[in-house]
Amino acid sequence: MRKILWLGVVGAVLAAEASQGALARPLSVVNYGGTLADAQQSAFVTPFQSSSGIEVTASSYSGEQAKVKAMVDGHQVSWDVVEVESTDVGRGCDSGMYERIDWAKVTDAAALDKAAKTRCGVGLFAWGNVFAYNTKLTKTPPKNWVDFWDTKNFPGKRGMRKSARGNLEFALMADGVAPGDVYKVLATPAGVDRAFKKLDELRPNIQWWDAGAQPAQFLVSGDVALSTAFSGRIITAQKNGQPLDIVWNGAIADYDYWVIPKGSPMKDDAMKFINYTIGANQQAAYLALQPGGPVNSQALAKMSPEQLKNLPNTPEHAKADLVNDRVFWDEHGDDLDQRFAAWAAR
């Protein structure tokens, strides 16, 4: 009997070790690729591995939340830390795709922007949803969204992302709504109608874009006169010598976030990585390579004057812009996305 019991204990131990061995893999971090991934490798992944001893494998995706959902639903979670846009944080949290963040375990939480702290996501960096122009082709600098809609004084095509998010807010500001009132107006049926009516005015002049690299390409080639854009893409183009400039007035400050897929077997290591990336030193190192704004206010003192003037979340820019309202889009996004898709397809 003792021999049988001993063999049973040995078998259980071996089974447990085999199970743990199956889970022994690098921490999987998933981002949006390109120069952003290169910056994360340099500022986050490589130094984190050296300081923590935790092996990390970074890969990229295109934001497909269906992939995360399939992993979670199938109880086969192979991604541990995933970069997502603000519009995906609330939806994913509500649907049970992401782990809840224990903010007591987040270092530097007190120094983070309010918008960087959500139920299931920790802010990674801030960026601006702006519009830009080619300084060689547009001699009189446009100043605001009224100018963006003014095809008489600023003739030419308008590049716009094929999405309700951002465009509806821009349309209302072009129609005279103050930035601070945009979401209040857009929350009403009359406000939605007003935004789409304003988009109708610009419709014949719109050239749609999908990929973040396209606005700079359109502007440099002269395909469009003005284009909405992600601020970091335009700043990168400027650094590469392209004659582009940004209009910050009326920009929408937005954030990318880190989330942990529900059921990740490496949740503790995932939080260690996230905490590392939001530290002031790492934020400054990352944003020296990838244009954007820090989520940690202590990083501001470590940034150059040139960087500071192009941050979407500075106090100066905050006076004339608005912060993307995640709660609004969580509540109204499905309906507005459907209406926009139908409008764009006409």
N, C-alpha and C positions, 0 to 999 in steps of 0.2 A: 504493500500500500504506500509506504514512504517513497519507494522508487517511482511509483506511478505519480504521486504528488509532485516529486522533484522534477520529473520529466515534464509535468504540466506547467510548473513554474518556469522552467527553462524555455519551454515552447512559447509561453506568454511573453517572456522577456525578448526572445528573438523576434517575435511578431511585432512587438512594440518598436524594437530597433529598426526593423525593416520598414515600418510605417513612417518613422521619423526620417529614415534615409530617403524615402520617396519624396518627402517634403524638403529635403536639403537641397536648396537651389539658390541662386543669387536673387536678391531683391529686384523685382521687375518694375522699372519706372518707364512710363509711356508719355511721350510729349508730341508736339505737332511737327517735329522734324525741321529740316532746313537749318538756317543760321541760328534759330532758336535752340535747336538740339545741340549744335556745336557749342553755344554759349553755356548751356546747362552742363555739358560734359566737362568743360573747363572750370566753371565756377562752383559746381555742385558735386557732380558724380566722382570725379577723380580725387578731389581733396577729401570728400566724405569717406571714400573707401580707405584712404590713407590714415585718416584720424580715427575711424571707428572700427576698422578691420572687417566691416560688412561688405561683401561683394555685391556689386550692383550691375545690372544689365539694363541699358537704356535702349528703347525702340520707339518708333513713331507710328502715328495713325492720323486719320483725317477727321477725328471728332465723332466717329460712329458710335453713338451710345448703344446701338443694337448689339454691338459686339460685347460690351460690358454686360448688358442684360442677359445675353445668352450664357455667358460664363456664370453669372450669379444664379440664374434659374436652373442651370445644369449642375450646380455645385462643383464646378471645375474652374475655380478662379486662379488664373495664372498671371494676372496683372495685380500689382500691389499698390502702386501710386500712379494716378492718372491725372494728367492736366486736362481741365475742361473749361469751357466758357461759362460765363455767369448764368446764361439762360438754361444751362443743363444742371446746375447745382440743385436748385429747388425741386425740379421735376424728378431728378434721380433720387433725391432724398425722400420725397413723398412716395415714390414707387418702391422703396426698399432696396435700391441698387447700391447705395453707398453706406458705409459705416458712419454712425454719429460721432462727431468730434468731442472728445472729453477736453474741454478748454482748460481744465485744471492741469492738464499735462502738456499744454502748449507753452513753450518758453517765449518770452518777450511778448506775450499776449497784450499786455497793457500798452505796448508801443505800436501795435498794429492799427491801421486804419479801421474805422468802424465797419466799412463795407467789406473788409477782408475777413470778417468773422461771421461765419454762417453755421447752420446746424450740422452740415455734412462736409463743408469745404473750408480750407484755409487758403487765403489769398496768396498768390505767387508774385504777381506784379500788376501794375496798373497800365492801361494804354488808352489812347484817345481815339474815338470815332470822329474823325474830322473831315474837312475837305481841303484839297490842295490844288495848286495850279503851276503851270510852267512859266517862270519869270521872263523867259525870252519871248514867249508867244502872247502872254497877257501882260501888257505894259502898265495898266492901271490895276493895282492890287485890289481884289475883292475883299470886303470886310466882314460879311455876314451871310446868313442864309437867304436874305432878301436878294442879295447880289447873285447868289447861286441860281436863283430862279429867274434872274433878269437876263434873258437871252438877247435883248436888244442892245444893252450896253456891254454885255459880255457874251458875244455870239459864239456858237459852237455847241457841240455835243456835251452831255453831262454823264460822267461815269457814276453809276450807282450800284451798290450791292443788291442782288436780287433777293431781298428779304424785307419783311415788314419791320423788323427791329432796326431802329435807327431812322429809317426813311420816314416813318409816320411822325416821329418826334421832329425831324428836320422840317417836314412839311408844315407843321404847326408853327414852328419858330419863323419860317418864311412868311407865314400868314399873320404874324404879329403877336403870337403868344409868347409871353415872357418865359424864359427857361424854367423858372421856379413853378410855373403853372401848367407846364406841358402835360404831366401825367394826370393831373386833376381834370384837365379838359379831355384828354384821351380816354379817360375812364367813363365818359358819357357817350351815348349813341350819336349825339349831335357832334361831339368832338371827333369821333371816328369818321363820320361823313365829311366833316370839314377837312380832315387830313387827306382823305382820298380825293376830294374835289381839288385840293391844291396840287396833288400829284398828277391829276389829269392835265393841269396846265403845262407841266413839264414833259409829259409822256412822249410827245413826238421827238424830243431831243435826247432821250435817255439811251445810253449804251450800257447794258448790264455787265457786271463783273461778278465772278464767283471766288476766284483765288486771290489771296491777299497781295500777290505780286503784280496783279494786272493793272491797278490804278496807276502806278508809277510808269509802267510800260505804255499805257494809253496816253499819259500826259507827255512823256518824252517824245513819242512818235507824232504827237499832234492829233491823234484820233479823237480826243476830247479836249475841251477847253478847261473844264473844271471837273474834279472827281472826288466823291467821298473816298475815304481811305482809312487804313489803320495807321496811326501816327508813326509807329516804329518803322514801318515799311518806307515811308517818305523820308524819315530821318536817315535811314540806311542809304537810300538813293542819294540824298544830299552828300553824305560822307563819300560816296563813290563818284562825286563830281557832277551829278545831274542838277540842272537849274530848276529845282522845285522848291516851293515854299508852302507852309501850312497856315491855314486860317484857324486859329484856336477859338475865336469867338463863337459860342454856341456848340462847342464840342461836347460829346457825351463821354464822360470818364467811365471806363469799364475795367473789369478785372478778369484775369485768368486765375483759376483755383486748382489746388491739389485736392483730390478725393481718394479715398481708399475703398475699392470695391467690396461689397458685403461678402464676408466669408473668406477674405484673404487670410491665409495661414501665417502671414508675416506682418500682422498688424503692428506689433510693437516696433519692429525694425522700420516699418513704413513711417511711423510717427517720429522716430529718431531722424530719419532722412528729412521729413518735412520741417521739423524744428531746426535742423541745420540750415536749410535753404532760406528760412525767414530771418536768420540772424543778420544783424546790421552789416557785418563784414562781407558775408556771402551775397547779400542783396546788392551792395555796392559793386562787388566784383562781377556779378551777373549783368548788372545794368550798364557797366562800362563796355560790355560786349554786345548786349541786346537792348536797344533803346526802349525806354519805358519808365514808369514811376515805381518807387519802392513802396511796399506795403508796411515796412518798418520805418517809422519816422526818424529813428536814430541813424539811418543810413544817409540821410540828407547831408549831414556834416561831412560825409566821406565822398561827396560827389562834386564834380567840377562845375564852374559857373555855366559852361556851355551845356552840360547835361541839365542843370536846374531850369534853364529857360524853356526846355522842351518836355517838361514833366506834365502829364495830364492832370495830376492831382495836387498841383501847387496851390497855395492860397490865392495867388494872382489869377490863375486860370479858373479857379472855382467860382470867382465872382461873376463870370460870364458864361459858364457852362452848366451842365447838369450831370448827375451821376445816374447811370443806368439803374432803373428800378426793377430789381429782380422779382419782388413780390408782385408788382403789376403784371409782369410778363408771365409769371407762374399762373396767375388767375385768368388772364385774358389772352395769353399767347396762342393757344390752339385756334380760337375763333379768328383772331386777327391774321394769323398765318394763312388760314384757309381763304379768307377774303382777299388777302394780298395775292395769293397764288392765282386765284380766279381773275383778279384785276390784271395782273401781269400777263396772263395768257390770252387776254382778249385781242 
